[in-house]
Structure formats: C-alpha cells, structure tokens
Amino acid sequence: MIYVAVALFVVGELGNLYTHLVLRSLRSSGGTERGIPQGVGFGLVTCPNYLFETVAWVGMWLMSFSLSTGVFVIPAVAQMAVWAKKKEARYRKEFGAKYQKKTFAMLPGVV
C-alpha cells in the first residue's frame, strides 16, 4: 500500500508541476494576453492542476492514513472544485466558441 501511496504522490506532484509550467507559458514576458491551455490533463478536465493536487493529497493520506489528513483533504478538494467550476465559466466567457467546454472541471466522472 505504501508503494501505491508514494506513486500517487509523485505522479500528482509531477503532474501539478507540468500543469503549472504549461499555464505559465501561456503569457509572454510582461504580457497580459491569455491562451487556451493544452497538454496532458487539459483534454480531460478544465483544471488538471487541481486534479493532480488531489491525487497527491490522496497519496499523502494513504501514506499516513491519519484522520487529520483525511479531514484536511475533503474541504481542500471541495474548495478546488469550486475554483475549477469558476475557471470553466471564465474560460467560456473569455474565449467563447474557441474554448471547447469540458464535461468535468476537476475530477473526471465527478466534478
């Protein structure tokens, strides 16, 4: 179980890093324009950074299996889901027909 937990944590953190690098590359240096993000995870959900963050925290919870970590993860994931839904709406408003609406904002099959 510990190997699965560590794998989830590592995959989650590396995915989160990748997502943030993609998001950072959307603007030119000093620019304010915004692009539509594409790449690993972006075809599945609007906010793969929140998806990968959730995967990492689930891995951390499985490693520790502590009640306090579990209690932290639930509201943290719920808050990220709220942010993801707002970002989906903002993308649709900002990019219009150019932005392909996603079925899920954060967790495939759930949110």
N, CA, C and O atoms as a GROMACS GRO file, in nm:
protein
  444
    1MET      N    1   0.082  -0.120   0.000
    1MET     CA    2   0.000   0.000   0.000
    1MET      C    3   0.086   0.126   0.000
    1MET      O    4   0.051   0.226  -0.062
    2ILE      N    5   0.198   0.120   0.069
    2ILE     CA    6   0.285   0.238   0.077
    2ILE      C    7   0.341   0.272  -0.061
    2ILE      O    8   0.358   0.390  -0.093
    3TYR      N    9   0.370   0.172  -0.143
    3TYR     CA   10   0.423   0.198  -0.277
    3TYR      C   11   0.319   0.265  -0.365
    3TYR      O   12   0.352   0.355  -0.443
    4VAL      N   13   0.196   0.224  -0.354
    4VAL     CA   14   0.086   0.287  -0.428
    4VAL      C   15   0.071   0.431  -0.383
    4VAL      O   16   0.054   0.521  -0.466
    5ALA      N   17   0.076   0.453  -0.253
    5ALA     CA   18   0.060   0.588  -0.198
    5ALA      C   19   0.173   0.680  -0.245
    5ALA      O   20   0.148   0.793  -0.286
    6VAL      N   21   0.296   0.630  -0.241
    6VAL     CA   22   0.410   0.711  -0.287
    6VAL      C   23   0.398   0.739  -0.436
    6VAL      O   24   0.426   0.850  -0.481
    7ALA      N   25   0.356   0.639  -0.514
    7ALA     CA   26   0.338   0.658  -0.658
    7ALA      C   27   0.232   0.764  -0.686
    7ALA      O   28   0.251   0.849  -0.772
    8LEU      N   29   0.121   0.760  -0.614
    8LEU     CA   30   0.016   0.861  -0.631
    8LEU      C   31   0.071   1.000  -0.599
    8LEU      O   32   0.046   1.096  -0.672
    9PHE      N   33   0.144   1.010  -0.491
    9PHE     CA   34   0.200   1.139  -0.451
    9PHE      C   35   0.296   1.192  -0.558
    9PHE      O   36   0.287   1.308  -0.597
   10VAL      N   37   0.386   1.108  -0.604
   10VAL     CA   38   0.486   1.152  -0.703
   10VAL      C   39   0.419   1.189  -0.835
   10VAL      O   40   0.450   1.293  -0.893
   11VAL      N   41   0.327   1.105  -0.883
   11VAL     CA   42   0.256   1.135  -1.008
   11VAL      C   43   0.176   1.265  -0.992
   11VAL      O   44   0.175   1.348  -1.083
   12GLY      N   45   0.111   1.282  -0.879
   12GLY     CA   46   0.034   1.403  -0.854
   12GLY      C   47   0.120   1.528  -0.855
   12GLY      O   48   0.084   1.628  -0.916
   13GLU      N   49   0.232   1.523  -0.789
   13GLU     CA   50   0.320   1.640  -0.782
   13GLU      C   51   0.386   1.670  -0.916
   13GLU      O   52   0.396   1.787  -0.954
   14LEU      N   53   0.430   1.566  -0.988
   14LEU     CA   54   0.490   1.590  -1.120
   14LEU      C   55   0.386   1.643  -1.219
   14LEU      O   56   0.416   1.730  -1.299
   15GLY      N   57   0.264   1.590  -1.212
   15GLY     CA   58   0.156   1.639  -1.297
   15GLY      C   59   0.123   1.784  -1.266
   15GLY      O   60   0.098   1.864  -1.356
   16ASN      N   61   0.122   1.816  -1.138
   16ASN     CA   62   0.095   1.954  -1.096
   16ASN      C   63   0.204   2.048  -1.147
   16ASN      O   64   0.174   2.157  -1.195
   17LEU      N   65   0.329   2.006  -1.137
   17LEU     CA   66   0.440   2.086  -1.188
   17LEU      C   67   0.425   2.109  -1.338
   17LEU      O   68   0.437   2.222  -1.386
   18TYR      N   69   0.398   2.002  -1.412
   18TYR     CA   70   0.381   2.013  -1.557
   18TYR      C   71   0.269   2.112  -1.591
   18TYR      O   72   0.284   2.198  -1.678
   19THR      N   73   0.157   2.099  -1.522
   19THR     CA   74   0.042   2.185  -1.548
   19THR      C   75   0.076   2.332  -1.523
   19THR      O   76   0.039   2.419  -1.602
   20HIS      N   77   0.146   2.359  -1.415
   20HIS     CA   78   0.183   2.497  -1.385
   20HIS      C   79   0.282   2.553  -1.488
   20HIS      O   80   0.277   2.672  -1.520
   21LEU      N   81   0.371   2.467  -1.539
   21LEU     CA   82   0.462   2.514  -1.644
   21LEU      C   83   0.385   2.547  -1.771
   21LEU      O   84   0.416   2.645  -1.838
   22VAL      N   85   0.285   2.466  -1.805
   22VAL     CA   86   0.202   2.494  -1.922
   22VAL      C   87   0.128   2.626  -1.902
   22VAL      O   88   0.126   2.710  -1.992
   23LEU      N   89   0.067   2.643  -1.787
   23LEU     CA   90  -0.008   2.766  -1.760
   23LEU      C   91   0.083   2.889  -1.763
   23LEU      O   92   0.044   2.996  -1.811
   24ARG      N   93   0.204   2.873  -1.711
   24ARG     CA   94   0.299   2.985  -1.710
   24ARG      C   95   0.340   3.025  -1.851
   24ARG      O   96   0.365   3.142  -1.879
   25SER      N   97   0.348   2.926  -1.941
   25SER     CA   98   0.394   2.954  -2.076
   25SER      C   99   0.287   3.020  -2.164
   25SER      O  100   0.316   3.058  -2.277
   26LEU      N  101   0.165   3.034  -2.114
   26LEU     CA  102   0.058   3.092  -2.195
   26LEU      C  103   0.071   3.242  -2.215
   26LEU      O  104   0.013   3.298  -2.308
   27ARG      N  105   0.146   3.308  -2.128
   27ARG     CA  106   0.164   3.454  -2.140
   27ARG      C  107   0.309   3.485  -2.176
   27ARG      O  108   0.402   3.420  -2.129
   28SER      N  109   0.323   3.586  -2.260
   28SER     CA  110   0.458   3.631  -2.291
   28SER      C  111   0.512   3.711  -2.172
   28SER      O  112   0.436   3.752  -2.084
   29SER      N  113   0.641   3.731  -2.170
   29SER     CA  114   0.703   3.804  -2.060
   29SER      C  115   0.645   3.945  -2.052
   29SER      O  116   0.660   4.024  -2.145
   30GLY      N  117   0.580   3.976  -1.942
   30GLY     CA  118   0.521   4.107  -1.921
   30GLY      C  119   0.387   4.125  -1.990
   30GLY      O  120   0.326   4.231  -1.978
   31GLY      N  121   0.340   4.026  -2.061
   31GLY     CA  122   0.214   4.036  -2.134
   31GLY      C  123   0.094   4.005  -2.047
   31GLY      O  124   0.106   3.945  -1.941
   32THR      N  125  -0.022   4.047  -2.094
   32THR     CA  126  -0.146   4.021  -2.021
   32THR      C  127  -0.240   3.929  -2.098
   32THR      O  128  -0.344   3.888  -2.046
   33GLU      N  129  -0.203   3.897  -2.224
   33GLU     CA  130  -0.289   3.809  -2.303
   33GLU      C  131  -0.290   3.668  -2.241
   33GLU      O  132  -0.197   3.628  -2.172
   34ARG      N  133  -0.396   3.598  -2.267
   34ARG     CA  134  -0.411   3.465  -2.212
   34ARG      C  135  -0.442   3.369  -2.326
   34ARG      O  136  -0.514   3.405  -2.419
   35GLY      N  137  -0.390   3.249  -2.319
   35GLY     CA  138  -0.418   3.148  -2.420
   35GLY      C  139  -0.499   3.034  -2.361
   35GLY      O  140  -0.520   3.028  -2.240
   36ILE      N  141  -0.544   2.946  -2.446
   36ILE     CA  142  -0.618   2.829  -2.402
   36ILE      C  143  -0.518   2.718  -2.374
   36ILE      O  144  -0.444   2.678  -2.464
   37PRO      N  145  -0.513   2.668  -2.250
   37PRO     CA  146  -0.414   2.566  -2.217
   37PRO      C  147  -0.443   2.433  -2.286
   37PRO      O  148  -0.559   2.393  -2.302
   38GLN      N  149  -0.336   2.365  -2.326
   38GLN     CA  150  -0.346   2.234  -2.389
   38GLN      C  151  -0.232   2.148  -2.339
   38GLN      O  152  -0.126   2.199  -2.301
   39GLY      N  153  -0.253   2.018  -2.340
   39GLY     CA  154  -0.149   1.926  -2.298
   39GLY      C  155  -0.208   1.818  -2.210
   39GLY      O  156  -0.330   1.800  -2.204
   40VAL      N  157  -0.120   1.747  -2.141
   40VAL     CA  158  -0.161   1.635  -2.055
   40VAL      C  159  -0.260   1.682  -1.950
   40VAL      O  160  -0.231   1.773  -1.872
   41GLY      N  161  -0.375   1.621  -1.949
   41GLY     CA  162  -0.476   1.654  -1.850
   41GLY      C  163  -0.577   1.757  -1.896
   41GLY      O  164  -0.692   1.753  -1.854
   42PHE      N  165  -0.536   1.850  -1.981
   42PHE     CA  166  -0.625   1.957  -2.024
   42PHE      C  167  -0.737   1.908  -2.116
   42PHE      O  168  -0.840   1.973  -2.126
   43GLY      N  169  -0.717   1.796  -2.182
   43GLY     CA  170  -0.823   1.738  -2.263
   43GLY      C  171  -0.930   1.669  -2.180
   43GLY      O  172  -1.044   1.652  -2.224
   44LEU      N  173  -0.893   1.631  -2.060
   44LEU     CA  174  -0.984   1.561  -1.969
   44LEU      C  175  -1.068   1.655  -1.884
   44LEU      O  176  -1.190   1.640  -1.873
   45VAL      N  177  -1.001   1.752  -1.824
   45VAL     CA  178  -1.066   1.843  -1.729
   45VAL      C  179  -1.018   1.986  -1.754
   45VAL      O  180  -0.917   2.009  -1.821
   46THR      N  181  -1.091   2.081  -1.700
   46THR     CA  182  -1.054   2.222  -1.713
   46THR      C  183  -0.928   2.253  -1.633
   46THR      O  184  -0.840   2.324  -1.682
   47CYS      N  185  -0.921   2.202  -1.511
   47CYS     CA  186  -0.811   2.234  -1.419
   47CYS      C  187  -0.734   2.109  -1.377
   47CYS      O  188  -0.755   2.058  -1.267
   48PRO      N  189  -0.646   2.058  -1.463
   48PRO     CA  190  -0.572   1.940  -1.423
   48PRO      C  191  -0.478   1.965  -1.306
   48PRO      O  192  -0.438   1.870  -1.237
   49ASN      N  193  -0.442   2.091  -1.281
   49ASN     CA  194  -0.358   2.118  -1.165
   49ASN      C  195  -0.430   2.079  -1.036
   49ASN      O  196  -0.368   2.026  -0.944
   50TYR      N  197  -0.561   2.105  -1.030
   50TYR     CA  198  -0.638   2.065  -0.912
   50TYR      C  199  -0.657   1.913  -0.908
   50TYR      O  200  -0.659   1.854  -0.800
   51LEU      N  201  -0.671   1.851  -1.023
   51LEU     CA  202  -0.679   1.705  -1.030
   51LEU      C  203  -0.552   1.643  -0.975
   51LEU      O  204  -0.557   1.554  -0.890
   52PHE      N  205  -0.437   1.690  -1.023
   52PHE     CA  206  -0.309   1.635  -0.977
   52PHE      C  207  -0.284   1.667  -0.830
   52PHE      O  208  -0.225   1.586  -0.758
   53GLU      N  209  -0.326   1.783  -0.786
   53GLU     CA  210  -0.314   1.818  -0.643
   53GLU      C  211  -0.395   1.721  -0.558
   53GLU      O  212  -0.350   1.677  -0.453
   54THR      N  213  -0.514   1.688  -0.604
   54THR     CA  214  -0.598   1.591  -0.533
   54THR      C  215  -0.532   1.454  -0.529
   54THR      O  216  -0.533   1.388  -0.425
   55VAL      N  217  -0.475   1.411  -0.641
   55VAL     CA  218  -0.407   1.281  -0.646
   55VAL      C  219  -0.291   1.279  -0.546
   55VAL      O  220  -0.272   1.181  -0.475
   56ALA      N  221  -0.214   1.388  -0.541
   56ALA     CA  222  -0.101   1.396  -0.448
   56ALA      C  223  -0.149   1.389  -0.303
   56ALA      O  224  -0.088   1.321  -0.220
   57TRP      N  225  -0.258   1.461  -0.271
   57TRP     CA  226  -0.307   1.460  -0.133
   57TRP      C  227  -0.367   1.325  -0.095
   57TRP      O  228  -0.356   1.283   0.020
   58VAL      N  229  -0.430   1.258  -0.189
   58VAL     CA  230  -0.481   1.123  -0.160
   58VAL      C  231  -0.363   1.030  -0.133
   58VAL      O  232  -0.369   0.946  -0.043
   59GLY      N  233  -0.256   1.043  -0.209
   59GLY     CA  234  -0.136   0.965  -0.183
   59GLY      C  235  -0.078   0.994  -0.045
   59GLY      O  236  -0.037   0.903   0.026
   60MET      N  237  -0.076   1.121  -0.009
   60MET     CA  238  -0.025   1.159   0.124
   60MET      C  239  -0.113   1.100   0.233
   60MET      O  240  -0.063   1.049   0.334
   61TRP      N  241  -0.245   1.105   0.213
   61TRP     CA  242  -0.337   1.049   0.312
   61TRP      C  243  -0.318   0.899   0.324
   61TRP      O  244  -0.319   0.845   0.435
   62LEU      N  245  -0.301   0.830   0.212
   62LEU     CA  246  -0.280   0.685   0.217
   62LEU      C  247  -0.147   0.649   0.284
   62LEU      O  248  -0.135   0.544   0.348
   63MET      N  249  -0.047   0.735   0.268
   63MET     CA  250   0.082   0.710   0.334
   63MET      C  251   0.068   0.721   0.485
   63MET      O  252   0.122   0.639   0.560
   64SER      N  253  -0.003   0.822   0.528
   64SER     CA  254  -0.014   0.846   0.673
   64SER      C  255  -0.137   0.779   0.733
   64SER      O  256  -0.136   0.741   0.850
   65PHE      N  257  -0.240   0.766   0.654
   65PHE     CA  258  -0.372   0.718   0.695
   65PHE      C  259  -0.414   0.781   0.827
   65PHE      O  260  -0.469   0.716   0.916
   66SER      N  261  -0.387   0.912   0.836
   66SER     CA  262  -0.425   0.984   0.957
   66SER      C  263  -0.559   1.052   0.937
   66SER      O  264  -0.592   1.099   0.828
   67LEU      N  265  -0.635   1.057   1.044
   67LEU     CA  266  -0.767   1.120   1.041
   67LEU      C  267  -0.755   1.268   1.006
   67LEU      O  268  -0.835   1.320   0.928
   68SER      N  269  -0.657   1.336   1.064
   68SER     CA  270  -0.643   1.479   1.040
   68SER      C  271  -0.610   1.508   0.893
   68SER      O  272  -0.658   1.608   0.839
   69THR      N  273  -0.531   1.424   0.829
   69THR     CA  274  -0.501   1.444   0.686
   69THR      C  275  -0.628   1.423   0.604
   69THR      O  276  -0.656   1.500   0.512
   70GLY      N  277  -0.704   1.320   0.636
   70GLY     CA  278  -0.830   1.295   0.567
   70GLY      C  279  -0.928   1.409   0.585
   70GLY      O  280  -0.997   1.447   0.491
   71VAL      N  281  -0.935   1.464   0.706
   71VAL     CA  282  -1.024   1.577   0.733
   71VAL      C  283  -0.978   1.700   0.656
   71VAL      O  284  -1.062   1.781   0.614
   72PHE      N  285  -0.848   1.717   0.635
   72PHE     CA  286  -0.798   1.828   0.556
   72PHE      C  287  -0.829   1.810   0.408
   72PHE      O  288  -0.869   1.906   0.341
   73VAL      N  289  -0.811   1.689   0.357
   73VAL     CA  290  -0.826   1.663   0.213
   73VAL      C  291  -0.968   1.692   0.165
   73VAL      O  292  -0.986   1.748   0.057
   74ILE      N  293  -1.068   1.657   0.242
   74ILE     CA  294  -1.207   1.672   0.197
   74ILE      C  295  -1.243   1.818   0.170
   74ILE      O  296  -1.289   1.848   0.059
   75PRO      N  297  -1.225   1.911   0.263
   75PRO     CA  298  -1.259   2.051   0.231
   75PRO      C  299  -1.163   2.112   0.128
   75PRO      O  300  -1.203   2.201   0.052
   76ALA      N  301  -1.038   2.066   0.125
   76ALA     CA  302  -0.944   2.120   0.027
   76ALA      C  303  -0.989   2.084  -0.115
   76ALA      O  304  -0.987   2.169  -0.204
   77VAL      N  305  -1.030   1.960  -0.135
   77VAL     CA  306  -1.077   1.916  -0.267
   77VAL      C  307  -1.208   1.988  -0.302
   77VAL      O  308  -1.229   2.027  -0.417
   78ALA      N  309  -1.294   2.005  -0.204
   78ALA     CA  310  -1.420   2.076  -0.229
   78ALA      C  311  -1.393   2.220  -0.271
   78ALA      O  312  -1.458   2.270  -0.363
   79GLN      N  313  -1.299   2.287  -0.207
   79GLN     CA  314  -1.266   2.424  -0.244
   79GLN      C  315  -1.207   2.431  -0.384
   79GLN      O  316  -1.241   2.520  -0.462
   80MET      N  317  -1.117   2.337  -0.416
   80MET     CA  318  -1.060   2.336  -0.551
   80MET      C  319  -1.167   2.311  -0.656
   80MET      O  320  -1.158   2.364  -0.767
   81ALA      N  321  -1.268   2.231  -0.623
   81ALA     CA  322  -1.379   2.206  -0.717
   81ALA      C  323  -1.455   2.335  -0.746
   81ALA      O  324  -1.495   2.361  -0.859
   82VAL      N  325  -1.476   2.416  -0.643
   82VAL     CA  326  -1.544   2.546  -0.661
   82VAL      C  327  -1.460   2.634  -0.754
   82VAL      O  328  -1.514   2.695  -0.846
   83TRP      N  329  -1.330   2.641  -0.729
   83TRP     CA  330  -1.242   2.722  -0.813
   83TRP      C  331  -1.242   2.671  -0.957
   83TRP      O  332  -1.244   2.751  -1.050
   84ALA      N  333  -1.242   2.539  -0.976
   84ALA     CA  334  -1.239   2.481  -1.110
   84ALA      C  335  -1.366   2.515  -1.188
   84ALA      O  336  -1.360   2.547  -1.306
   85LYS      N  337  -1.480   2.509  -1.122
   85LYS     CA  338  -1.606   2.544  -1.189
   85LYS      C  339  -1.606   2.692  -1.230
   85LYS      O  340  -1.655   2.726  -1.338
   86LYS      N  341  -1.552   2.778  -1.145
   86LYS     CA  342  -1.543   2.921  -1.179
   86LYS      C  343  -1.448   2.943  -1.297
   86LYS      O  344  -1.475   3.026  -1.384
   87LYS      N  345  -1.337   2.868  -1.299
   87LYS     CA  346  -1.243   2.884  -1.409
   87LYS      C  347  -1.304   2.836  -1.540
   87LYS      O  348  -1.282   2.898  -1.645
   88GLU      N  349  -1.381   2.727  -1.537
   88GLU     CA  350  -1.451   2.679  -1.657
   88GLU      C  351  -1.544   2.787  -1.711
   88GLU      O  352  -1.546   2.813  -1.831
   89ALA      N  353  -1.620   2.850  -1.623
   89ALA     CA  354  -1.711   2.956  -1.665
   89ALA      C  355  -1.634   3.076  -1.720
   89ALA      O  356  -1.676   3.136  -1.819
   90ARG      N  357  -1.523   3.109  -1.659
   90ARG     CA  358  -1.441   3.222  -1.705
   90ARG      C  359  -1.382   3.194  -1.843
   90ARG      O  360  -1.378   3.283  -1.929
   91TYR      N  361  -1.334   3.071  -1.865
   91TYR     CA  362  -1.281   3.034  -1.996
   91TYR      C  363  -1.389   3.045  -2.104
   91TYR      O  364  -1.363   3.097  -2.212
   92ARG      N  365  -1.510   2.996  -2.073
   92ARG     CA  366  -1.618   3.002  -2.172
   92ARG      C  367  -1.654   3.147  -2.204
   92ARG      O  368  -1.682   3.180  -2.319
   93LYS      N  369  -1.652   3.232  -2.103
   93LYS     CA  370  -1.685   3.373  -2.124
   93LYS      C  371  -1.574   3.444  -2.203
   93LYS      O  372  -1.602   3.521  -2.295
   94GLU      N  373  -1.450   3.418  -2.166
   94GLU     CA  374  -1.338   3.487  -2.226
   94GLU      C  375  -1.308   3.441  -2.369
   94GLU      O  376  -1.278   3.523  -2.456
   95PHE      N  377  -1.317   3.311  -2.395
   95PHE     CA  378  -1.276   3.258  -2.525
   95PHE      C  379  -1.393   3.222  -2.616
   95PHE      O  380  -1.372   3.197  -2.735
   96GLY      N  381  -1.513   3.219  -2.564
   96GLY     CA  382  -1.631   3.191  -2.646
   96GLY      C  383  -1.624   3.058  -2.717
   96GLY      O  384  -1.595   2.955  -2.656
   97ALA      N  385  -1.650   3.059  -2.847
   97ALA     CA  386  -1.656   2.937  -2.927
   97ALA      C  387  -1.518   2.871  -2.945
   97ALA      O  388  -1.510   2.753  -2.976
   98LYS      N  389  -1.410   2.948  -2.924
   98LYS     CA  390  -1.276   2.890  -2.937
   98LYS      C  391  -1.245   2.790  -2.825
   98LYS      O  392  -1.162   2.700  -2.842
   99TYR      N  393  -1.313   2.806  -2.712
   99TYR     CA  394  -1.287   2.717  -2.598
   99TYR      C  395  -1.385   2.601  -2.601
   99TYR      O  396  -1.507   2.620  -2.599
  100GLN      N  397  -1.330   2.480  -2.604
  100GLN     CA  398  -1.414   2.361  -2.602
  100GLN      C  399  -1.454   2.331  -2.458
  100GLN      O  400  -1.369   2.300  -2.375
  101LYS      N  401  -1.583   2.340  -2.430
  101LYS     CA  402  -1.632   2.315  -2.296
  101LYS      C  403  -1.600   2.172  -2.254
  101LYS      O  404  -1.621   2.078  -2.330
  102LYS      N  405  -1.550   2.158  -2.133
  102LYS     CA  406  -1.517   2.026  -2.079
  102LYS      C  407  -1.638   1.970  -2.005
  102LYS      O  408  -1.720   2.045  -1.952
  103THR      N  409  -1.649   1.840  -2.002
  103THR     CA  410  -1.756   1.775  -1.927
  103THR      C  411  -1.732   1.789  -1.778
  103THR      O  412  -1.826   1.805  -1.700
  104PHE      N  413  -1.605   1.784  -1.738
  104PHE     CA  414  -1.570   1.790  -1.596
  104PHE      C  415  -1.466   1.900  -1.573
  104PHE      O  416  -1.373   1.918  -1.651
  105ALA      N  417  -1.485   1.972  -1.465
  105ALA     CA  418  -1.395   2.083  -1.434
  105ALA      C  419  -1.269   2.037  -1.362
  105ALA      O  420  -1.162   2.094  -1.381
  106MET      N  421  -1.280   1.932  -1.278
  106MET     CA  422  -1.165   1.894  -1.198
  106MET      C  423  -1.142   1.744  -1.189
  106MET      O  424  -1.030   1.698  -1.215
  107LEU      N  425  -1.241   1.668  -1.154
  107LEU     CA  426  -1.226   1.523  -1.137
  107LEU      C  427  -1.309   1.450  -1.241
  107LEU      O  428  -1.432   1.459  -1.239
  108PRO      N  429  -1.245   1.377  -1.332
  108PRO     CA  430  -1.320   1.306  -1.435
  108PRO      C  431  -1.424   1.213  -1.373
  108PRO      O  432  -1.393   1.132  -1.285
  109GLY      N  433  -1.546   1.225  -1.418
  109GLY     CA  434  -1.656   1.142  -1.369
  109GLY      C  435  -1.723   1.194  -1.244
  109GLY      O  436  -1.824   1.138  -1.201
  110VAL      N  437  -1.670   1.300  -1.184
  110VAL     CA  438  -1.726   1.350  -1.057
  110VAL      C  439  -1.765   1.497  -1.068
  110VAL      O  440  -1.883   1.530  -1.062
  111VAL      N  441  -1.668   1.584  -1.082
  111VAL     CA  442  -1.691   1.729  -1.080
  111VAL      C  443  -1.646   1.791  -1.209
  111VAL      O  444  -1.657   1.913  -1.226
   0.00000   0.00000   0.00000
